[in-house]
Amino acid sequence: MTDRELDAAGITDPGLRQAYTQCRQLNARHGKTYFLATRLLPVRRRSAVHALYGFARWADDIVDTLDPAATDQDRRAQLTRLQQDLLAGLRDGDSTEPVVRALADTARRYAIDHRYFTDFMAAMRADLDVTDYATYADLRRYTYGSAEVIGLQMLPVLGTVVPREEAAPHAAALGVAFQLTNFLRDVGEDLDRGRVYLPADLLSAHDVDRPLLRWSRDTGRTDRRITAALREFAELNRRVYDEAAPGLAMLEPVSRPCIRTAFVLYGGILDAVAEDGYRSVQRRAVVSRRRRAAVALDGLTRVVAARLRNRAAAVPAPPPHPGPPVPVVTPTPEPMHEHEKVT
């Protein structure tokens, strides 16, 4: 499948192919939901998505590693090196670092604004210093760099049927919606990393603070105050999905099944958290394999329908019908008189 994607994208250089393959592996390992959705894209566009998400996953891995031997100083140094490689790669269109090389190639092919990548790196650096957010407005400033720019990076790859600037706010909102869902699902895991992404003012409105979250995580016990706070955050998250939804119809038809599938699957995570009683502090809620398969099948059906419509649109229309044929009347010769016959 990898060779097919690379061939379709016109990526022929062996080193560059290996770089894209590494990105694909990162995306497959860390982003199961979105990796599944990506397989519904036209084959020639998949490698670009793997490069964008592979780079994001790689940077995120540096920040979120649970390796006890990795100090903050180590992570900071790794991010600095990655930032330097990124800036040089975007400038030169190439890099000795495989993931950056694939990213730089994708940025060049699709003319993606370099600012989105540098803003993303700024958000990753913030994760080394910022451990909580006082208000939702503060959190949204962080999610601009960590999530909105991912949606904006994707737009040139997906294509739109409207001016790109019209679709951009919805693409940005979708990136945020996905990340807020991750925050809700991963409350306990983020707490283990020393971070609380749920806004402090939202938590305090329900008499929840970090010590209470830590107690719940350590004991495995629930608390109605935590449940109420997580439920409110989920409702806030759903409103962001509502902001993103109109953008689905603005994408090129062949890209819609992919993004719609991701939209439904991530929304399904919210449902899974609710069905699990908002126990995100204790454990991660997951969408069942049956549900994932059903959504993927629906997406595949939509892909086939979109491709058939595209093929039908590509068939040239027949020339205008000239109207009913005019019959050709052959006159019947008059009978020859006896003296006109040839003998």
C-alpha positions as CSV (number, residue, x, y, z in Angstrom):
1,M,0.0,0.0,0.0
2,T,2.9,2.4,0.8
3,D,4.5,2.0,-2.7
4,R,1.1,2.5,-4.3
5,E,0.6,5.8,-2.4
6,L,4.1,7.0,-3.2
7,D,3.8,6.1,-6.9
8,A,0.4,7.8,-7.2
9,A,1.9,11.0,-5.6
10,G,4.8,11.0,-8.0
11,I,7.4,10.5,-5.3
12,T,10.3,8.6,-6.9
13,D,13.5,9.5,-5.1
14,P,14.4,6.5,-2.8
15,G,15.4,8.6,0.1
16,L,12.3,10.7,-0.1
17,R,10.1,7.6,-0.3
18,Q,11.8,6.3,2.8
19,A,11.1,9.6,4.6
20,Y,7.4,9.5,3.7
21,T,7.2,5.8,4.8
22,Q,8.6,6.8,8.2
23,C,5.9,9.5,8.5
24,R,3.2,6.9,7.6
25,Q,4.5,4.6,10.3
26,L,4.3,7.4,12.9
27,N,0.8,8.3,11.9
28,A,-0.3,4.6,11.9
29,R,1.2,4.0,15.4
30,H,-0.1,7.1,17.1
31,G,-3.2,8.3,15.3
32,K,-5.3,5.2,14.7
33,T,-8.6,7.1,14.2
34,Y,-7.2,9.6,11.7
35,F,-5.0,7.0,10.0
36,L,-8.1,4.9,9.3
37,A,-9.9,8.0,7.9
38,T,-6.8,8.9,5.8
39,R,-7.2,5.6,3.9
40,L,-10.4,7.0,2.4
41,L,-8.6,9.8,0.6
42,P,-7.5,9.5,-3.0
43,V,-4.3,7.5,-3.0
44,R,-2.2,10.3,-4.4
45,R,-3.0,12.6,-1.5
46,R,-2.4,10.2,1.4
47,S,1.4,10.6,1.6
48,A,1.0,14.4,2.2
49,V,-1.3,13.7,5.1
50,H,1.1,11.2,6.6
51,A,3.9,13.8,6.3
52,L,1.8,16.5,8.1
53,Y,0.6,14.2,10.9
54,G,3.8,12.2,11.1
55,F,5.7,15.4,11.9
56,A,3.1,16.5,14.4
57,R,3.3,13.1,16.1
58,W,7.0,13.2,16.2
59,A,7.2,16.6,17.9
60,D,4.4,15.5,20.3
61,D,6.4,12.4,21.2
62,I,9.3,14.6,22.3
63,V,7.1,16.6,24.6
64,D,4.9,13.8,26.0
65,T,7.5,11.0,26.5
66,L,7.0,9.2,29.8
67,D,10.6,8.0,29.7
68,P,11.8,8.7,33.3
69,A,15.3,9.2,31.9
70,A,14.3,12.1,29.7
71,T,14.6,15.4,31.6
72,D,13.0,18.7,30.7
73,Q,16.4,19.9,29.5
74,D,16.6,16.8,27.2
75,R,13.2,17.5,25.7
76,R,13.9,21.2,25.3
77,A,17.2,20.4,23.5
78,Q,15.4,17.9,21.2
79,L,12.7,20.5,20.3
80,T,15.4,23.1,19.6
81,R,17.1,20.8,17.2
82,L,13.8,19.9,15.5
83,Q,13.0,23.6,15.2
84,Q,16.4,24.3,13.6
85,D,15.9,21.3,11.2
86,L,12.4,22.5,10.4
87,L,13.4,26.1,9.5
88,A,16.3,24.9,7.4
89,G,14.2,22.2,5.7
90,L,11.4,24.7,4.8
91,R,13.9,27.2,3.5
92,D,15.9,24.7,1.4
93,G,13.1,22.3,0.5
94,D,15.1,19.4,1.8
95,S,16.6,18.0,5.0
96,T,18.9,15.2,6.3
97,E,16.2,14.5,8.9
98,P,13.7,12.1,7.2
99,V,10.5,13.4,8.8
100,V,11.4,17.0,8.1
101,R,12.4,16.1,4.6
102,A,8.9,14.7,3.9
103,L,7.2,17.7,5.5
104,A,9.3,20.2,3.5
105,D,8.5,18.3,0.3
106,T,4.7,18.3,1.1
107,A,4.9,22.0,2.0
108,R,6.5,22.8,-1.4
109,R,4.1,20.6,-3.4
110,Y,1.0,22.1,-1.8
111,A,2.3,25.6,-1.1
112,I,1.4,25.4,2.6
113,D,2.1,28.5,4.6
114,H,5.3,28.0,6.6
115,R,3.9,30.0,9.5
116,Y,1.6,27.2,10.4
117,F,4.6,24.9,11.2
118,T,6.5,27.5,13.2
119,D,3.3,28.3,15.2
120,F,2.9,24.6,15.9
121,M,6.4,24.4,17.2
122,A,5.7,27.3,19.5
123,A,2.8,25.4,21.0
124,M,5.0,22.3,21.6
125,R,7.5,24.4,23.4
126,A,4.7,25.8,25.6
127,D,4.0,22.3,26.8
128,L,7.4,22.2,28.5
129,D,6.5,25.2,30.7
130,V,2.7,25.6,30.9
131,T,1.0,23.0,33.1
132,D,-2.5,24.4,33.2
133,Y,-4.8,27.1,31.8
134,A,-6.8,29.6,33.9
135,T,-9.6,30.1,31.4
136,Y,-11.0,28.6,28.2
137,A,-9.8,31.7,26.3
138,D,-6.2,30.9,27.5
139,L,-6.6,27.3,26.3
140,R,-7.8,28.5,22.9
141,R,-4.7,30.6,22.5
142,Y,-2.7,27.4,23.0
143,T,-4.9,25.3,20.7
144,Y,-4.4,27.8,17.8
145,G,-0.8,26.6,17.5
146,S,-1.4,23.0,18.6
147,A,-4.6,22.2,16.6
148,E,-6.0,25.0,14.4
149,V,-2.9,25.2,12.3
150,I,-3.1,21.4,11.6
151,G,-6.5,21.9,10.1
152,L,-5.2,24.9,8.1
153,Q,-2.2,22.8,6.9
154,M,-4.6,20.1,5.6
155,L,-6.8,22.4,3.5
156,P,-4.5,22.6,0.4
157,V,-4.2,18.8,0.4
158,L,-7.9,18.2,0.7
159,G,-9.0,20.9,-1.7
160,T,-12.1,23.0,-1.5
161,V,-15.0,23.9,-3.7
162,V,-15.2,27.4,-2.2
163,P,-12.4,30.0,-1.8
164,R,-10.0,28.6,0.8
165,E,-10.4,31.5,3.1
166,E,-14.1,30.7,3.4
167,A,-13.4,27.1,4.5
168,A,-10.4,28.0,6.8
169,P,-12.4,28.9,10.0
170,H,-14.2,25.6,9.8
171,A,-11.0,23.6,9.2
172,A,-9.4,25.4,12.2
173,A,-12.4,24.6,14.4
174,L,-12.3,21.0,13.4
175,G,-8.6,20.8,14.5
176,V,-9.6,22.3,17.9
177,A,-12.6,20.0,18.2
178,F,-10.4,16.9,17.8
179,Q,-7.9,18.2,20.3
180,L,-10.5,19.0,22.9
181,T,-11.8,15.5,22.5
182,N,-8.3,14.2,23.2
183,F,-8.0,16.4,26.3
184,L,-11.3,15.0,27.6
185,R,-10.3,11.4,26.9
186,D,-6.8,11.7,28.3
187,V,-7.4,13.6,31.5
188,G,-5.7,11.0,33.6
189,E,-2.7,10.5,31.3
190,D,-2.1,14.2,31.0
191,L,-2.3,14.5,34.8
192,D,0.5,11.9,35.0
193,R,2.6,14.2,32.8
194,G,2.0,17.1,35.1
195,R,-0.6,18.8,32.9
196,V,-4.3,19.7,33.2
197,Y,-5.8,21.0,30.0
198,L,-9.3,21.5,31.3
199,P,-9.6,25.2,32.2
200,A,-9.2,26.0,35.9
201,D,-12.3,28.3,35.9
202,L,-14.5,25.5,34.5
203,L,-13.1,23.1,37.1
204,S,-13.5,25.5,40.0
205,A,-17.1,26.1,39.1
206,H,-17.7,22.5,40.1
207,D,-15.3,22.7,43.1
208,V,-12.7,20.6,41.3
209,D,-9.0,21.3,41.6
210,R,-5.7,19.5,40.8
211,P,-5.5,17.8,44.2
212,L,-9.0,16.3,43.7
213,L,-8.1,15.1,40.2
214,R,-4.9,13.6,41.6
215,W,-6.8,11.8,44.4
216,S,-9.3,10.4,41.9
217,R,-6.4,9.2,39.6
218,D,-4.5,7.6,42.5
219,T,-7.5,5.9,44.2
220,G,-9.5,5.0,41.0
221,R,-12.6,6.5,42.7
222,T,-15.0,8.8,41.0
223,D,-16.5,12.1,42.3
224,R,-19.7,13.7,41.2
225,R,-18.0,17.1,41.0
226,I,-15.4,15.8,38.5
227,T,-18.1,14.1,36.5
228,A,-20.1,17.3,36.3
229,A,-17.0,19.3,35.2
230,L,-16.1,16.7,32.5
231,R,-19.7,16.7,31.3
232,E,-19.6,20.5,30.9
233,F,-16.3,20.3,29.0
234,A,-17.9,17.7,26.7
235,E,-20.8,20.0,25.9
236,L,-18.3,22.8,25.1
237,N,-16.5,20.4,22.8
238,R,-19.6,19.5,21.0
239,R,-20.3,23.2,20.2
240,V,-16.9,23.4,18.6
241,Y,-17.8,20.4,16.4
242,D,-20.9,22.4,15.4
243,E,-18.7,25.3,14.3
244,A,-16.6,22.9,12.2
245,A,-19.5,20.9,10.6
246,P,-20.4,23.4,7.7
247,G,-16.8,23.0,6.4
248,L,-17.4,19.4,5.4
249,A,-19.4,20.4,2.4
250,M,-16.8,23.0,1.4
251,L,-14.2,20.3,0.7
252,E,-13.7,18.6,-2.6
253,P,-16.1,15.7,-2.9
254,V,-13.4,13.1,-3.0
255,S,-12.0,14.4,0.3
256,R,-15.3,14.6,2.2
257,P,-15.6,10.9,3.2
258,C,-12.2,11.0,4.9
259,I,-12.9,14.1,7.0
260,R,-16.5,13.0,7.7
261,T,-15.2,9.7,9.0
262,A,-12.8,11.4,11.3
263,F,-15.5,13.8,12.4
264,V,-17.9,10.9,13.3
265,L,-15.2,8.8,15.0
266,Y,-13.9,11.6,17.1
267,G,-17.5,12.5,18.0
268,G,-17.9,8.8,18.9
269,I,-15.1,9.3,21.5
270,L,-17.2,11.9,23.3
271,D,-20.1,9.3,23.3
272,A,-17.7,6.7,24.6
273,V,-16.6,9.0,27.5
274,A,-20.2,9.7,28.4
275,E,-21.2,6.0,28.2
276,D,-18.2,5.2,30.5
277,G,-19.6,7.7,33.1
278,Y,-17.0,10.4,32.4
279,R,-14.3,8.3,34.1
280,S,-11.5,9.9,32.0
281,V,-9.4,10.5,35.1
282,Q,-9.2,6.8,35.8
283,R,-9.1,5.3,32.3
284,R,-9.2,6.1,28.6
285,A,-12.6,5.5,26.9
286,V,-12.4,3.9,23.4
287,V,-14.7,3.6,20.4
288,S,-15.6,-0.1,19.9
289,R,-14.1,-1.9,16.9
290,R,-17.6,-2.6,15.6
291,R,-18.4,1.1,15.7
292,R,-15.2,2.0,14.0
293,A,-15.8,-0.6,11.3
294,A,-19.3,0.6,10.7
295,V,-18.2,4.2,10.3
296,A,-15.3,3.1,8.0
297,L,-17.7,1.1,5.8
298,D,-20.0,4.1,5.5
299,G,-17.0,6.2,4.6
300,L,-15.9,3.7,2.0
301,T,-19.4,3.7,0.5
302,R,-19.2,7.5,0.2
303,V,-15.8,7.3,-1.4
304,V,-17.1,5.0,-4.1
305,A,-20.1,7.2,-4.7
306,A,-17.9,10.3,-5.0
307,R,-15.5,8.7,-7.4
308,L,-18.4,7.5,-9.6
309,R,-19.8,11.0,-9.7
310,N,-16.4,12.4,-10.6
311,R,-16.0,9.9,-13.4
312,A,-19.5,10.7,-14.7
313,A,-18.6,14.4,-14.7
314,A,-15.4,13.7,-16.6
315,V,-17.2,12.1,-19.5
316,P,-17.7,14.7,-22.2
317,A,-21.3,15.4,-23.0
318,P,-22.5,14.3,-26.4
319,P,-22.9,17.0,-29.1
320,P,-26.3,18.6,-29.3
321,H,-28.8,16.5,-31.2
322,P,-29.4,18.0,-34.6
323,G,-33.1,17.0,-34.5
324,P,-35.0,14.2,-36.3
325,P,-33.4,13.1,-39.6
326,V,-34.9,14.5,-42.7
327,P,-36.1,11.6,-44.9
328,V,-34.5,11.3,-48.3
329,V,-37.2,10.8,-50.8
330,T,-36.1,9.0,-54.0
331,P,-38.6,9.9,-56.8
332,T,-40.2,7.0,-58.5
333,P,-39.3,7.1,-62.2
334,E,-42.3,7.5,-64.5
335,P,-43.0,4.5,-66.7
336,M,-41.3,4.8,-70.0
337,H,-43.4,4.9,-73.1
338,E,-43.1,2.1,-75.6
339,H,-41.0,4.1,-78.0
340,E,-38.6,5.2,-75.2
341,K,-37.6,1.6,-74.3
342,V,-34.1,0.5,-75.1
343,T,-34.1,-2.7,-77.1
